Amino acid sequence: MSQQQKPFVQPGEPIQEFLPSFWRRQIDAAEQETPDYRHPPLPLARIKKVMKSDPDVKMIAADAPILFCKACEIFIAEITARAFIIADSNKRRTLSRSDIAKALGKSDQFDFLIDVVPREDASGGQATAAAANKGKKKPEEPASPEETTGDQLEEDGQVAQALSLGHINPMLGSGSGSGGGS
């Protein structure tokens, strides 16, 4: 929870001008601030649970979740600012899912999120994952999400990684993976 006076991005600011100033501010803030380790902006216990979800991780140093917390803060701030630039270019002040998807689509560095935030198609309507679903027959719905296999998800045109991330969603407090089958 940094107390900065100026917003990360100004209305009408192009991305080419935003990025250098954004990263300069992040570096300056990291060098000058004394973080409050007792009240982090993100829950360290949940960060630690996500880190432990990797079977190769046996132990986690005490300062590792704090570092990940700061990295997540910066990551969220950059994506939010990029999405604001998209919304502002459309004369809006409210961020939508499509603004985030377009912002992520403008940079190759966010390609790893393609399964989490599907890209919007040119018409601005359906996401590419839904477009891939056309003409495919849906398999019978399983009794519970735990019975769903990765093959079923791929055959259905849905995100195959949803199953592997399903065990993380309850830890992150997201209600999307804890309900009934979709």
C-alpha positions as CSV (number, residue, x, y, z in Angstrom):
1,M,0.0,0.0,0.0
2,S,2.2,2.7,-1.2
3,Q,1.2,6.3,-0.7
4,Q,2.0,7.8,-4.1
5,Q,0.5,11.2,-5.0
6,K,0.3,10.9,-8.8
7,P,-1.5,8.1,-10.7
8,F,0.5,5.6,-12.6
9,V,-0.9,6.7,-15.9
10,Q,-2.4,10.0,-17.1
11,P,-5.5,10.2,-19.3
12,G,-4.4,10.2,-22.9
13,E,-0.9,9.1,-22.2
14,P,0.4,6.7,-24.9
15,I,1.9,3.3,-23.8
16,Q,5.4,4.3,-25.1
17,E,5.6,7.1,-22.7
18,F,3.9,5.2,-19.9
19,L,6.2,2.2,-19.6
20,P,9.5,4.0,-19.0
21,S,8.0,6.3,-16.4
22,F,6.1,3.4,-14.7
23,W,9.2,1.3,-14.3
24,R,11.3,4.3,-13.2
25,R,8.7,5.0,-10.4
26,Q,8.7,1.3,-9.4
27,I,12.5,1.2,-9.1
28,D,12.5,4.5,-7.2
29,A,9.8,3.3,-4.8
30,A,11.5,-0.1,-4.2
31,E,14.8,1.7,-3.4
32,Q,13.2,4.3,-1.1
33,E,10.3,2.6,0.7
34,T,10.5,0.7,3.9
35,P,7.8,-1.9,3.5
36,D,5.5,-2.9,6.3
37,Y,6.1,-6.6,6.7
38,R,3.4,-7.0,9.4
39,H,0.5,-5.8,7.1
40,P,1.3,-6.8,3.5
41,P,-1.2,-5.8,0.8
42,L,-1.6,-9.4,-0.2
43,P,-2.1,-12.4,2.1
44,L,1.3,-14.1,2.6
45,A,-0.3,-17.3,3.7
46,R,-2.1,-17.7,0.4
47,I,1.0,-16.8,-1.6
48,K,2.8,-19.5,0.4
49,K,0.1,-22.0,-0.4
50,V,0.3,-21.3,-4.1
51,M,4.1,-21.7,-3.9
52,K,3.7,-25.0,-2.1
53,S,1.3,-26.3,-4.7
54,D,4.3,-27.0,-6.9
55,P,5.4,-30.6,-5.9
56,D,9.1,-29.7,-6.4
57,V,8.9,-27.0,-3.7
58,K,9.9,-28.5,-0.3
59,M,10.7,-25.5,1.8
60,I,10.1,-21.7,1.4
61,A,12.4,-19.1,3.0
62,A,10.6,-16.5,5.1
63,D,11.4,-13.6,2.8
64,A,10.3,-15.4,-0.4
65,P,6.5,-14.8,0.0
66,I,7.3,-11.1,0.7
67,L,9.2,-10.8,-2.5
68,F,6.4,-12.5,-4.4
69,C,3.9,-10.2,-2.8
70,K,5.8,-7.1,-4.1
71,A,6.2,-8.7,-7.6
72,C,2.4,-9.4,-7.6
73,E,1.7,-5.8,-6.6
74,I,3.8,-4.5,-9.5
75,F,2.3,-7.0,-11.9
76,I,-1.2,-6.0,-11.0
77,A,-0.3,-2.3,-11.2
78,E,1.1,-2.6,-14.7
79,I,-1.8,-4.6,-16.1
80,T,-4.3,-2.2,-14.5
81,A,-2.5,0.8,-16.0
82,R,-2.3,-0.8,-19.4
83,A,-6.0,-1.6,-19.3
84,F,-6.7,2.0,-18.2
85,I,-4.9,3.2,-21.3
86,I,-7.2,1.0,-23.5
87,A,-10.4,2.2,-21.6
88,D,-9.3,5.8,-21.8
89,S,-8.7,5.5,-25.6
90,N,-12.3,4.4,-25.8
91,K,-13.4,7.4,-23.7
92,R,-14.3,5.3,-20.7
93,R,-13.1,5.4,-17.1
94,T,-14.4,2.0,-16.1
95,L,-12.2,-1.0,-16.8
96,S,-13.8,-4.0,-18.3
97,R,-12.6,-7.6,-19.0
98,S,-12.2,-6.7,-22.6
99,D,-9.9,-3.8,-21.7
100,I,-7.7,-6.2,-19.7
101,A,-7.7,-8.7,-22.6
102,K,-6.8,-6.1,-25.1
103,A,-4.0,-4.7,-22.9
104,L,-2.5,-8.2,-22.4
105,G,-2.8,-8.8,-26.2
106,K,-0.7,-5.8,-27.1
107,S,2.4,-7.2,-25.5
108,D,4.0,-10.6,-26.1
109,Q,5.3,-10.7,-22.5
110,F,1.8,-11.6,-21.3
111,D,1.4,-14.6,-23.7
112,F,1.6,-16.9,-20.7
113,L,-1.9,-15.6,-19.7
114,I,-3.5,-16.7,-22.9
115,D,-5.3,-19.6,-21.1
116,V,-6.4,-17.5,-18.2
117,V,-7.6,-14.3,-20.1
118,P,-8.7,-15.4,-23.6
119,R,-7.9,-12.8,-26.3
120,E,-10.9,-10.9,-27.8
121,D,-11.5,-11.5,-31.5
122,A,-11.5,-8.6,-34.0
123,S,-15.3,-7.9,-33.7
124,G,-14.9,-7.4,-29.9
125,G,-17.4,-10.1,-29.3
126,Q,-16.7,-13.7,-28.3
127,A,-13.3,-14.7,-27.0
128,T,-11.1,-17.0,-29.1
129,A,-11.7,-19.9,-26.7
130,A,-15.5,-19.6,-27.4
131,A,-14.8,-19.4,-31.1
132,A,-12.9,-22.6,-31.0
133,N,-15.9,-24.2,-29.4
134,K,-18.1,-23.8,-32.5
135,G,-19.3,-27.0,-34.1
136,K,-18.0,-29.2,-31.3
137,K,-20.3,-31.6,-29.5
138,K,-20.3,-31.1,-25.7
139,P,-19.6,-34.3,-23.8
140,E,-21.9,-35.4,-21.0
141,E,-21.4,-33.3,-17.9
142,P,-19.5,-35.2,-15.2
143,A,-21.1,-35.6,-11.7
144,S,-18.5,-33.3,-10.2
145,P,-15.6,-31.0,-11.3
146,E,-13.1,-33.5,-9.8
147,E,-14.2,-36.1,-12.4
148,T,-13.4,-33.8,-15.3
149,T,-10.3,-34.8,-17.3
150,G,-8.0,-32.5,-19.2
151,D,-9.0,-34.4,-22.4
152,Q,-12.7,-33.5,-21.8
153,L,-11.8,-29.9,-21.4
154,E,-9.7,-29.9,-24.6
155,E,-12.4,-31.7,-26.6
156,D,-14.9,-29.2,-25.3
157,G,-12.8,-26.3,-26.6
158,Q,-12.4,-25.0,-23.1
159,V,-9.2,-24.0,-21.4
160,A,-7.3,-27.2,-20.6
161,Q,-5.3,-25.6,-17.9
162,A,-8.5,-24.8,-15.9
163,L,-8.4,-28.3,-14.4
164,S,-4.8,-27.9,-13.3
165,L,-5.5,-24.5,-11.8
166,G,-8.8,-25.7,-10.2
167,H,-7.0,-26.7,-7.0
168,I,-5.4,-23.2,-6.7
169,N,-8.7,-21.2,-7.0
170,P,-10.1,-22.1,-3.6
171,M,-6.8,-21.1,-2.0
172,L,-7.0,-17.7,-3.8
173,G,-10.5,-17.2,-2.6
174,S,-12.0,-17.2,-6.1
175,G,-15.5,-18.5,-6.3
176,S,-15.1,-19.4,-10.0
177,G,-13.6,-22.9,-9.4
178,S,-15.5,-23.9,-6.3
179,G,-19.0,-24.0,-7.7
180,G,-20.7,-26.6,-9.9
181,G,-19.5,-27.7,-13.3
182,S,-19.8,-25.1,-16.1
